Amino acid sequence: HAILLSFIGHPEIFPLVFTAKTQEIFSCRADEDVTKENCFKLIKKEDIIQDLNTRAAISDFHPVKKVVLEYPGEELLVVFDANFQYGQNFYLVASEEAKENLLKPPENEEEKEEENGEGTLEVQPYKPPVPKPWVSLGSEKEVEEESVKETALKIKYMISQARRKFGAPIEFTDRNASCTAGSYVECTSYEDKTFSIKMLEKDMGVQMIPKIREASTQTRWTYPKNAATQYFPRQLSNEERESLSSKKLEEFLTSVHLRMEIALQQNEIMNAFFDDWKALAEDESSSGGKPNIYLKAYQSFTDPKNRTISCICWHPTIYGIIAVSPREQLSYEEQVSLSDKSLLPQSIIVLWSFSDPMHPQLMLECPEDTYCFQFNPSDPNIIAGGCVNGQVVLWDISEHEEKLQNAKTVADDIELSLVQVEQSSPELPQVKYCALSSREHSHTKTVTDIHCLPDYFQGVRTNGALENKAQTSVQLVTCSSDCSVLFWDIPAIELLRQPSSEKISILDTSKPLDLCWKPLMKINLYDSGIDTVYGTTRISLRELHCHYKTSEKPQSLDILELLNTDRPGMNTSSSKLEVLESISTGFFVGTEDGDILYSDWKGEIDNDSAKPVSQKHNQMYTIHTETVNTLQKSPFFKDIFLSIGGRNFAIWKEEVTNGPILQSSCSAGRNTAGHWSLTRPGVFFIGRDDGHIQTWDLMNKIYEPSHVHNVSNSAITFIRPWIASPMQHFLAVSDDLGVLHVLELGHTLNYPLRNERANVLDYFEREAKYLKSCEQEFQ
């Protein structure tokens, strides 16, 4: 390749290696036929072609065969390169012009002057230069492109003042900008896509010079040592030979023979260099070995409409069944602008199975896109969801429970495309909702979070909670961006499961379901001091359950009493129930502005009044710079909460009132989702807007994640772990492209470390004690 490449500045020169045979054939032997002073040799083109035909690839002209065949002249110039200027002993000149310049160099001007020295020098009169007309070669276009011009129109503002205020005295007052609504606007930085265009070409000049560096070295000096080499074998003397055969040596060998034999046997049986300290380690990572794989791709499910996924829920009792709620990424203005609602895809909740990743097992019809939903802890066949229009929906999938348990791959003879799956077909059943809340009494904006209350709650009251002796989850709590929190009673499950002919008309799913389901209590979040409302995105109660009961079918409330009373749940049967005084009624709330509110739904109002409860919050914390997308209680500690929003996260303790006990620093990207680990108290997962999953382990590192795993190229929208078996734990992750990724957790994340719960609790207690001491010092 080096021979075929032309040199920079000399494209007509091709270096060649001439062997002795070639030099003899063409009479160009080095230092004999050609020398350093007489280095030129003309070779006929016919002779070179004949040599190429005779010796083929062995010929030294074979690398430049194409150049020789295309040469226009009859003779080619070969130059002997004695100084190896071009790297070889010869080089070929491949142009007539270069050949003429080498054979007949132009005469120097000095020689001409010497030849014409005898003649007279004629002095030419001075002629001023005449300007030539401008010939455009396109340079003015390049100058025009490089110049900076203002293309956007300038906006003109005119600021005026009322005439009655002219000459009025100016009064200055002090106020806290953070406590007054609209006093200041925070403009957070964001990545502008206009400046993320990749530059393909750029004109620039670079000057390269060698770097000058001073360095010193010194040879390593070692101490001199005496050394000796033995060239002859050492022979024992007669006295030494007699000492070896002495009786004393024989007795010594006899005494240590048995111990030496046992030691040799032990070396063969066990490893003498085995490190017992490393064997006591909990896992491979703590012993210095290769760490276990944290997350491993297991399966994925794709939405055919490429809709984003807003919520994920695992089926509590059936292995491999996972439900997702796809949602269109349209703003409210875009939805209103659509004249025909049929253009939007059908609003559904899809149930997938591990056994058939290509086809859904069940679809739940929704009146609008579902933003959040949850399985009932007492009866997993009951699903409650919150829609984008503010309504709350209930589904009953008990008729399809056997199909989900026996989910199998679709047969080869039934070829259903992904588009056909979206349509209603006999192979894919669609479940219509069995109860729908009233539009008048529901939220006015999107339901952003929904939870089932614990199974020991029965009647939510403004002065507390009543004991539920049936031990069934019969109530819900929802929150919305309309600054309200609603408590609901779940209608009677037995009545919902009656045949359609026996159902009352108000629950007929073929008719509009308005005015059939009302909330028990409504809490408005506001601040009377500064007249501010808070758009709620997440809610977390201390008394929420984390595990599901599946022992037997629950007993439900009487739906006739719920529908015929003005205040559902205030019937006479509940008067015999005891009020749970030890139950905490406090709850944390995350807002659209990134604030964390701690409030209490236990209020003091007239029980006969039908007005909603207007609750003023107790504490407000401004920690996150953007909307709070995760607010979750720890499954191991009732008073520990995790909040995620914007570029940081925080861990809260319920008794600590002066801020979070742990707060992360601001990161480069945004945190979009998160969830606690179900098995390790000190581990939680955070999803990022760049498609990565961060695994935080408080037992390992507090200032940075222990592991980062790339899942997708788009933002993570939701994270939900699940324990399938003691040996198999999963993590469901959805992205903004509508793809559901199921990851299998490694051994390190499945089992807690020794005394991990006690160590994490001790860490939280120390941080809380430190914050309380700081608060006392400032006071």
N, C-alpha and C positions, 0 to 999 in steps of 0.2 A: 504493500500500500504506500510505503514511503516513496517508491520510485514513481508511482503514477501521480502522486500529488505534486503540483507545480509550486515552485517557491514564490514567496510574496515579492512582487516586483519583477519577477523573471518568469512569466508563464511559458516562455518558449524553450526553457532549459529543462532537460530531463536527465538526472544522474543515472549512470549505468555502471554495472560491474562487468568488466571484460576479463574473462579467464585467459590463461595462457594459450588455450586452443583457439579462442576467438581472435586474440592478438596475432597469432601466426597466420590465420586464414585471411585476415584483412590487412596484413603487413603494417600493423600499428603496435609493434612490441615496445613496451615501456623502456625508456632510456636507451633505445637503439634506433627504431624507426621514428619515434616521437620522443622529444625531450622537453624539458621545462621551457627552453627558449623557443624551440620549434614544436609547438604543441598541437598544430592543426593537422587534420587528416580528412580528406574528402573521399567518401565511399559512395559508389554508385547505388542507386535505389534498387536496380535489378539484382545486384549481388546480395543485398540484404534480404530481398524477397526470396531469392533462391536458398539462402541460408535458413530462413524461416520455414520453407517447405521441406528442406532436408532434415534439419534437426528438431523442428517443431518446438515443443516446450523446453527443450534443452538449450535452445538458442538464447544467447544473452540479449537479443533484440525482442524476445517474446513479450516482455512487459510493455513495450512501446510499439507493438505490432500495429495497432490502430493508427497511431501517429505516423508511422512509416507509410502505410498504405494511403493515407490522405495527404501526404506531402506533395505539393504541386511541382517541385523541381525534380531534376534528374539525379543530382548529387546531394548527399546529406553531409553536413559538417560534424565531425566527431573531434572533441577537444580532450587532450590529455590533461587531467587535473592532478598535477603533481602535489599540490598543497592540500588536496581534499577540501577545496573551498565549498563544494556542494555535497560533500559526504561520501563520494565514491571516486574511483581512479579515473573514470571518464564521464563525460556528459555529452548529450546529443542536443544539437541546435535544431529546433523544429520550425523555423521560419526563414524565408529568403532574406528578409530585411536584416534580421540579426546576423545571418551568415555573412552578408556583405559588409556589415559594420565591423565584424570581427576580422575578416580577411583584409579589408581595405579601410582602416580607421581614417577619419577626417584629419586633414593636415592642420597643424597648430597655427595659430595666428602669428606666433613669433617667427616661425619658419618663413611665412609669407612676407613678413616685414624685412627679414634678412635678405630674401631674394629681391625684393623691391627697394632695398635700402639705397641703391645708387640713384634711383629716380627722385624726382622732386615731389614733395608733399603738397597736394592741393588743398587749400582751406575752403571748405564748403560754407556758403553763407547760412546764417541761422534762419530756420523756418519755424515759426511758432506752431504748436500743435493745433490741429483743426478738430473741434468737437464732432463726434460722430452721432448720428441719430440714435435715440434709445430704442433698443430691441427688447421687448418684454419676453421673458422666459418663465413667467409664472411666479416670480419671487414676491410680487406685491400681494398675491393671494395668500402666501404663507404669512406675510406680515399682518395681513388683515385677520387671519385666523388666530394668531398669537396675541393680538391686541385685546384688551379688556374693555367691554362696552356694557352699559346699563341697558338691560332688556326689559326688566320688570318696571311697571309704572309705579311711580312714587305715590304714596297715600298721603293725602293732605288732611290734617286735623285742625279744627278751629275750636279753641277753648274760650268760652265766654262766661260771664258772671252776671247775676241779676243786678239791675241798677240800684235796687234798694240796699244792696250790700256794699256799694262803693263808699269808701271812707269809714266803714264800720270798724270799731276796735277789734283787734285780734286777741283771742283767748286761747291759751295753750293748756292742755290737760294731759295727765299721765294715765296710761291704761296698758293693760297686758294684751299684746296682739293675739296671743294664742287663746284668750278667753272670749274674744269678740268675733262673732261670725262675720265673715267677709272683710275683716280688717287687713288681711294680707293674703296673697296668692302664692303658693309655692310652685315654682316651675322646675320640676325634676328633669334631670337629663335623660335623654333617650337616644337611641341609635337612629340616625337619619339615613334612610335607604338611598338618598340621592348621592351621598358620599361613599357608598359601598360599591361603586362600580369599579370593576377591575380594569386597570390601565394596561392596554395591550402594547402600546408603543409610545416612546417618549424620547425627545431629542435632548441630549445632555452631553457634556464634555467631561472626560475623566482623564486625569493625569496620573500616571503610575510612576512611582519612584521606589527604589529599594529601601526598606526600613533599616535603619542603623540601630544596632543593639550592642551594648557593651556587656561582655560576660567574661568570667574568669573561672578557670578550672584548676584543680589541684589533685594530684594523684594521691590515692589512699595509702597511707603509711601504716604498716603493721610492725609490731614489736618483733625483733629477731628471736627465733627459736632454734634450739639445737635439734638437729635431725640426723638420723642414722639409718643406713640401709644395710640389711644383712644379706650377704651373697652366698654364704655357706650354711648348711644345716648345723644346728647345735646338737652335739652329742653328749650324753651324760657320762660322767666318770664312773669308775667302779664303785666309789663310795655312795654316789647318788643312786646307782642301781640297787645297791644293797638296802638303802633307806626305803625304796619303793616296795620292797618285798618284806618289810618289817612287820611284825605282829601288831604293832600299834596302829598302823595304817589299815590293816585288814579288819581290826575291830571297829575302827571309825566307819569304814565303808559298810560294814554289816549293820551298824546301828542306824545309819541314815538311809539305807537302801529302801525300806518300806515307805518312809515319808516322801522320798523323792519319787517313787513309783505312783503314790496317790496324787501328788502334785501334777505329774505329767498326765494322768488320767483326767484330772479336773480341767486342765487346759484344753484337752480334746473335746470334753463334754460342753463346756460353757466358754463364752467369750470373756477373756480376762480384761479386755479394754472397754467393756460395756460401761456406759455412764449412767449410774443409778439416779443421779439428780435430774437428768433430762427425762428419765422415764416417769418421774413424779409430776411432770407438767400436765396442764389441763388439756392443751391442744398442741398442734404442731407449730403454730405461729409463736407461742410462748417459749418453746424449746429451741428456737433458732432455726427450725426447719422451714421448708417451703410452706407458706400459708395456704389454707384451704380456699377453694374457689367460692367467692361470696354469692354471686348470682349466675345462673346458668339458664339460657333460653330453653323453654320446654315446649311451648305451643303458641300460636298466634291466630287471631280471628280478625277478619277485615270486613268493614261495613261497605256494602256495594255502592252506596251513595256518597261515600267519602265525607260523612257527617262527623263532627266532633263528638266525643263521648263525655258526658257531664257527670255520670255516676256509675259505679260498679258495685255489685253485691254478690257474694258467693251464697249458694243455697246452703243453709245450715246443716242439713242432714243427708243430702244426696251427693255422692262423690262426683266431681267433675262437672257440675252444673253451675254456670256463672251467668248472671244477668247484667245487661248493660242498657243504658238509655242514650241512644243517638239523638243529636240535636243539631238543627240547622244553625250555621254561623251567620245569622242575619240580624241586623239591628232592628230596633222597634220601628224606625222610619221606613226601612226597606220592607218590613212585613206589612205595614199599613199601605204602602204604595202599590202592593200587589192587588190588582183588581179581582183576580180570580184566585181564591184560596186553594183550588184544586191543583194549581201549579206546584205547590209545596208538597214534598213527600209525606207519606202517611206517618203520623206520630205514633210511635210504638216503643215498647220495651222488649228486647230480644233476649231469649234464653239460649245459650250455647252449651254444647257438651263436648268433653274431651274426645268422646268416641267418634264424633263427626264434626271436624273443624270447618267443613265447607258449607254445611246447611244448618240453620237454626232449628231448635227443637220445639220452640213455642214463641208466640208473639202476643203481647198484651196491647190491646187497642187503648189509645189515650185521646182525650178530647183536644189536648194541645201537647206540645213537646214537654216531656218530663225532665225537670232539672235535677231532682233528687228522689230517691225511693228507698224503702227498707223492708226486709222480711219481718213478720211478726215473731218476736222471741218465743211466745207460747205456742203458736201454730204457724209453721213456716209456709203453709199454703195460703195465708193471707198476706198480701203485699200492699203497702201504703205508699203513695207517691205524691209529690208536689209538682204542679204544672207551672209553666211560665206565665200563665194568666192569673195565678194566685189561687186556683182551686186545689182541693185535696181529693185524691181518688183512691178507691179500694178495689183490689182484684182478688178473686178466689180461684186458685188453680188446683183445687183438690181433685177435680175430675181428671186431670192430666198428670197426677202424681205417679201413677203406675207407668205411664209412657216415659216420664223423665227418669225413673229408676231403671227402665229397660231400654235406655237410649242406645241405638245401634246405628252403624253406618248405613246410609241409603243404598239400596241395592243397585247393581249395575244397570238393570233394565229401566230404572227410573232415573232419567237424566234431567235434573232440574238445574237450570242456570241460576246465577245469583240474582238476575233480574226477576225470574219467576218466583224466587223465594219471597221477594217483597210483595207479590200479589197473593191474594187469598186463594189457597188451593187445599184440596182435601188432605194432602200429605202433611201440610203445615197448619195446624189448628191455630185460630186466633181467639183469644179470650177477651170478651167485652167486660168493661168495668161493671162492678155490681153496686157501687155506691159512689156518689159525687156530691161534693159540698155545694152549698148555695153560693151563687156569685155575689149576692148582696152581703153575706156575712163572711166571705172568704177574704183573703189578702187582695189588695188592689194591684200588687206587683208580683214578680216572680217569687215563688217559694224557694228559698235558697238552702234550707236545711230542714230535715225531718228526723225525729227520734221517737222510739216507743218508750213510754215511761216504764219504770220497774214493775214487776208483777205484784208487788205488795202495795201499789197505789190503786185506789179505786175511785174515789171522788175527790177531784182537785177543788180546793176551796181557797178563797182569798186569805183565810186564817190558818191554812195548813193543808195536810193530806190525810184522807181516811184510809184505814187499813183494808186491804183486799184479802179476805180470807180464802177466796177461791184460788189464789196464786196464779192468776192469768193476766197477761198484759192486755189491758182494755183501753188504754188511753195513749194519745199522741201529743207531741208538742212540735210546732212548726214556727219558723221565723221567715221574714221576708224583708226585702229592701224598702218596704213601705213603713219601716220603723215599728213594726208590731210583732208580738209573740202570741200565738194562739194555742190553747189547750183543747183537745178534741176527745170525745168518747168514741171508741170503735163500735159500730152497730153490732147487734147480736149475730154471731157467726152461724148459729143453727138456722136462723131465719133467712140469712143470705143463701144458704145451701139448700133451701127447699125448692121443689120443682117450680117452674115458672107459673104454672096454673094456680099454685097455692100462695104465691107472693102477693103482697099488697101492691096496689097500683102505683104507689109513690116510689117503689123500688123497681119498677119495670124498666129494664135496661134498654128497651126499644123506644122509650119516651124520654123527653128531657127530664133531667134529675135535679132541677133547681128546687130550692126551698125544702130539701129533704134531709139535710145534714148541717147542723149549726155547731159552732164551737162552744165549749163550756165557759171559757174565760179569755179575755183579750187584755194584753199588756202593751201599752204604748211607751216607748222609750223616748224620753225627752229630757231636757235640762231647762227648768223654769227660770234659772238665773240668767241665762244668756239666750233663752228662747231658741234652742237648737234641737233638732231631731237627728237620729242616727239611723242610717240605712244598714240594717242587719244582714250579714252574709253567713255567719256561722253562730251556732249556739251549742253550749256544752253544759250539762247538769252534772252535779257531783254524784247523784244517786243512779246514774244510768248503768244498766247491766251490760256486761261484756260477753256473756255466754248464753247459749240458747237451751231451752228445755224442750225435750222431745218425748217425755215419758207417756203422756196421754193427752187426749183431746180436751181443750179447755172448755169451761163453762162460761157463757157470756151473759151480758146484761139483757134485759127485756127491751127490745127496740121500740115497742109500742109506747112504753113509758118515756123513752128518750125523745120520741117524735111528738108526743102530745103535751109535753111540759114546756113552759117558756124557758126554763133554765135546766137543760138536760143534766142529769146526774144529781139533781136536788130532790130526789124522790124520798118517800118515807122509809124505804128499806135501808137507805144509807144512814139514817139517823141512829141506828143501832150499832154502827161501826165506830171503832175507837179512832181518835185523831192521833196520828203518828207524830209525837212531839219531838222525837230524837232525829227525825229525818231532816236533812239540810235542804232548804228551799232556795238557796243561792244558786246563781248560774252566771257563767261567763258568756259574753257576747262579743263577736268580732264585727267590725263595721266596714263600710266601703272606703272610708277615709283612712283605714289602718289603725283605728283606735281599738282598745280592749276595754270593755265595760264589765264591771262586776255589780250585779243587782240581786234583788230578792223578790220573788213573785208572791210572797206572803204579805198581803196588804190588809188594811183595816177599812172596809167599806160596808155599806148596808147590804145584807144578803138579799133583800127584796128588790133592790135596784137592778135594773137591766143595763146600766151604763158600764162600759169597759173600765178596767183598772188602769189608771194613769200612774205609772210607777216612775219615780225619780231614781236614777242610778246612784249607787253609793260611791264607787271609785271609777275614775277614768284614767287610762294610761295611753299616751301617745308614743308608741314604740316603732310601729311599722310605717313605712313611707307609702305603701300602696294597700290595695284591698286585702283583707285577711281571707285567705283561701282555706286554711286549716285551723281548727280549734278543737282539740280532742283531749279527753281525760286519759291519764295513764291507766292501762289495764291492771297495774299492780299497786298503784297508790291512788286513793280516792281524792286526795287534795292536790294532786300534781296535774298540770295542764300544759299542753304544747300548742303554741300559736305560730303560724307561718304566714308571711305576707311580704311581698316586695323583695328586698335584697337581704333580709335577715330573718331569724327565728328567735323565739324566746320560750323559756320554761317558767311557769308560774306556780306559786304555792298559795293556797286559798287563805291562809291566815296572815300572810305577809301583804301589807297594804302599801308599801312604798316602792313597788316595782317588781320586775321579774327576778328570780334567783339566778337565772342564767340567760344571757343575751349574746348572740353571735355578732361578729363584726359584719359590716356591709360587704357583700360579695360583688363580683363583676356582673354576673347575670341575675335573673330573677328566679325566685322560688315559686313554683306554681302549684305544688301539691305536697302532701306529706302524710305519714301515719306512724304510730308507735309499733314496735315489734310485739307480737302476741306471746313470745316465749322468753325474751330477754328484757329485763327492766331498764337497762341502760342503753338500748339500741332503738333508733328510729330512722325512718327513710324519708328523704326529701327529693322531689322531682323538680327538674330545672327547665327553663325555657329553651335550652339548647338540646334537649332530648337525653340528658344524663340523669342517672339515679345516684344520689349520694347516700352512703351508709355511715351514719354517725354512731360511734361506740364510745360512751362516756367512760367505760372502763379502760379504754385504750388512749384516746385523744379527746380533748375538749375544744381545742382551738381550730381543728380542721377535720374533715371527714376521714374515716379509716379506709374507705374504698369508694371509688367512682366508677360506675359502669354505664357505658353508652347503650341506649335502648333504641332511640329513634332519631330522625333528623328534624323533627318538629317538637313543639313544646309538650311536656307531660301535663295531662289534665286531671288525672285521678290515680290514686294508689290504694290498694286494698289487699292485705295479707290474708292467708287462710291456712289452717292446720288440717291437712287431709288425713294424716296418720302421724304417729310419733316419729316415724322415719322420713316423712315426706311433707315438706312445708312449701307453700307457693306464695308468690307475690304477683298480683294482677296489676298491670300498668297500662293505661290508655294514653294515646297521644292525640294531637290536634288534627291528624289526618284520618281519624276514625279507626285506627288499628289497635286491637287489644292484644297486648303481649303478656303471656303467662311465663314467669320466671320461677325457677326452682331454687330455693335457698340452700346454701351450702351448710356443711356440718357445723361450721363456726357460729352461724346465726340461728341454728335450730335449738341448741341446748345452752342454758345459762352456765356461766362460770361458777366456781365454788364461792359461796357466800356473796354472789353478785347482788341479790336483792338487798341484803344488809349493807353492803358497801355503797350502793347507789343511794339508799335511804340516808345513810350517814352523811354522804356528800350533800344531799339536799338540805338536811338539817343544819349542817355547818354553814352553808350559804345563806339560809334563812336567818340564822343567828347573827351572822355578820351584817346583814342588811338591817336587822333590828337594832344592833349596836350603833350602826352609822346613823340611824334615824334619831336615836336618843342623844347622840353627840351634837347633831345639828339643832335639836330642840333646846 
